[in-house]
Every structure is written in C-alpha cells, then in structure tokens.
Amino acid sequence: MYSIEINSVDEIREAARNFLAQFKQERIFAFYGKMGAGKTTFIKALCRELGSTDPITSPTFALVNEYTTGEDERIFHFDFYRIKNNEEALDLGFDDYLYTGNYCFMEWPENVEDLLPANIVEVKLEVKDSSARTITANII
C-alpha cells in the first residue's frame, strides 16, 4: 500500500510526482473521498506533472473532461457524482475510454463500481484538517 501525507497545498506537486513514480505502469485510477477532500485538486496536480497545461476542472456536469499532455497524449477525467446508473456511464462510452491506454482519473467511482475493471489503482483521500490530507493507494 502506498501512503503519503500532504500538509499544505505547497506540497501537492511533489506529492503528485511521487505518486506517479510509484504507479508508473498503471493508467486507471479511482479516487474516493468526501466532498471537499481534494480529489479534483490532486488530479489537477497529477495532470500538471504529466505535462498538461489545459485548464483542469471537475467534469461534474460534462461527466468527462479530456486534457492533453505536452506530448499530445490524452488524459481522461471523470466525475460520476451525478450519474444515476451504469447505463448513463456506458452511453458516455466509459468502457471505451478505459481501454485506450491513456490515463483515466475517476472521481466518485463508487457510483459505477460494477463497471470498474480489475487491477486499477484505488486512491483514498482523507481530510486531516483544513490543509492536510492523507492519500493512500492500492492496486485492486
């Protein structure tokens, strides 16, 4: 199990760099945490470390945002908070995105848990205080 403490926003880029180094081969990440835990903020830092200069925002209403890296690779960022059922995710083409070989970062994956493949990285963000977070990750 991988674990890291982030005590301020100033540490997030280094945490993202270390996180990506730990999971070099993995491309599908499921982010769990309460509202306001920092899922989108951490995903933004990951995208920056991967070389994206695109505006990174939560795809709450669009369900998926696509970003590009400096090497023209794609990153897919999902937010399933508003998803009502698996069919909505399938209609979006969710399963097609998963098998592109590109990075897929998912917020609120518990809402599509039946669709998640094996061998993904389960990432849990826990709020310690207003600026501190604990991030743990496991391949499941």
C-alpha positions in Angstrom: 0.0 0.0 0.0 1.2 3.5 -0.9 0.6 6.3 1.5 1.6 10.0 1.6 0.8 12.9 3.8 0.2 16.4 2.3 0.3 19.1 4.9 -0.3 22.1 2.6 -1.1 22.9 -1.0 2.5 23.8 -1.5 3.4 20.1 -1.2 0.9 18.9 -3.8 3.1 18.9 -6.9 5.9 16.9 -5.2 3.2 14.5 -3.9 1.8 14.1 -7.4 5.3 13.5 -8.8 6.0 10.8 -6.2 2.6 9.3 -6.7 3.1 8.9 -10.5 6.6 7.4 -9.9 5.0 4.8 -7.6 2.4 3.8 -10.3 4.4 4.1 -13.5 2.6 1.3 -15.3 -1.0 1.9 -14.2 -3.4 4.1 -16.2 -6.8 3.7 -14.4 -7.2 5.5 -11.1 -10.4 5.6 -8.9 -10.4 8.5 -6.4 -12.5 8.1 -3.2 -13.1 10.8 -0.7 -15.7 13.0 0.8 -16.9 16.2 -0.9 -14.1 18.7 -0.4 -11.4 16.1 0.3 -9.2 17.4 -2.6 -9.9 14.8 -5.4 -10.0 17.4 -8.1 -7.1 19.4 -6.7 -4.9 16.3 -6.6 -6.0 15.2 -10.1 -5.1 18.7 -11.3 -1.6 18.3 -9.8 -1.3 14.8 -11.5 -2.2 16.3 -14.9 0.3 19.1 -14.4 3.0 16.6 -13.6 2.0 14.6 -16.8 2.6 17.8 -18.8 -0.9 19.2 -19.4 -1.3 22.9 -19.5 -5.0 22.7 -20.2 -7.5 24.2 -17.7 -8.3 21.3 -15.3 -11.7 21.5 -13.7 -14.1 19.0 -12.3 -16.3 17.5 -15.0 -19.3 17.4 -12.7 -21.8 18.3 -15.5 -19.9 17.1 -18.5 -19.1 13.8 -16.8 -15.7 13.6 -18.6 -13.1 16.1 -19.5 -10.2 15.4 -21.8 -6.8 17.0 -21.4 -3.6 16.7 -23.5 -0.1 16.5 -22.3 2.9 18.2 -23.9 3.5 15.0 -25.9 -0.1 15.1 -27.3 -1.2 12.1 -25.1 -4.7 12.3 -23.7 -5.8 12.2 -20.1 -9.5 11.5 -19.2 -11.0 12.9 -16.1 -14.4 11.5 -15.0 -16.8 12.8 -12.3 -19.6 10.3 -11.6 -21.1 12.3 -8.7 -24.3 12.9 -10.7 -24.5 9.6 -12.5 -27.8 7.8 -11.8 -27.0 4.3 -13.2 -24.4 2.3 -15.1 -26.3 2.8 -18.4 -25.5 6.5 -18.3 -21.8 5.8 -18.0 -22.0 3.2 -20.8 -23.8 5.7 -23.0 -20.9 8.1 -22.4 -18.6 5.4 -23.8 -16.9 4.9 -20.4 -15.8 1.4 -21.2 -14.1 2.6 -24.4 -12.1 5.3 -22.5 -10.8 2.7 -20.1 -9.1 0.6 -22.8 -7.4 3.4 -24.7 -4.1 3.0 -22.7 -4.4 6.7 -21.6 -4.6 7.9 -18.1 -8.2 7.8 -16.7 -8.8 9.6 -13.4 -12.3 8.9 -11.9 -14.0 10.9 -9.1 -16.9 9.2 -7.3 -16.2 5.8 -8.8 -18.4 4.1 -6.2 -21.4 5.2 -8.5 -20.1 3.0 -11.3 -18.4 0.3 -9.2 -19.9 -2.6 -11.2 -18.2 -1.2 -14.4 -14.7 -0.9 -12.9 -12.2 -3.3 -14.3 -9.7 -5.3 -12.1 -6.2 -4.1 -11.5 -7.0 -0.4 -11.1 -5.5 2.0 -8.5 -7.9 2.7 -5.7 -6.9 6.1 -4.3 -8.4 7.3 -1.0 -8.1 10.9 0.2 -8.7 11.6 3.9 -9.1 15.1 5.3 -6.8 15.6 8.4 -7.5 19.3 8.8 -8.2 22.3 6.6 -4.9 22.0 4.7 -3.7 18.5 5.4 -4.6 15.3 3.6 -3.6 11.6 3.7 -3.6 9.8 0.4 -3.4 6.1 0.3 -3.4 3.9 -2.8 -3.6 0.2 -3.7 -4.0 -1.8 -6.8 -7.2 -3.7 -6.6 
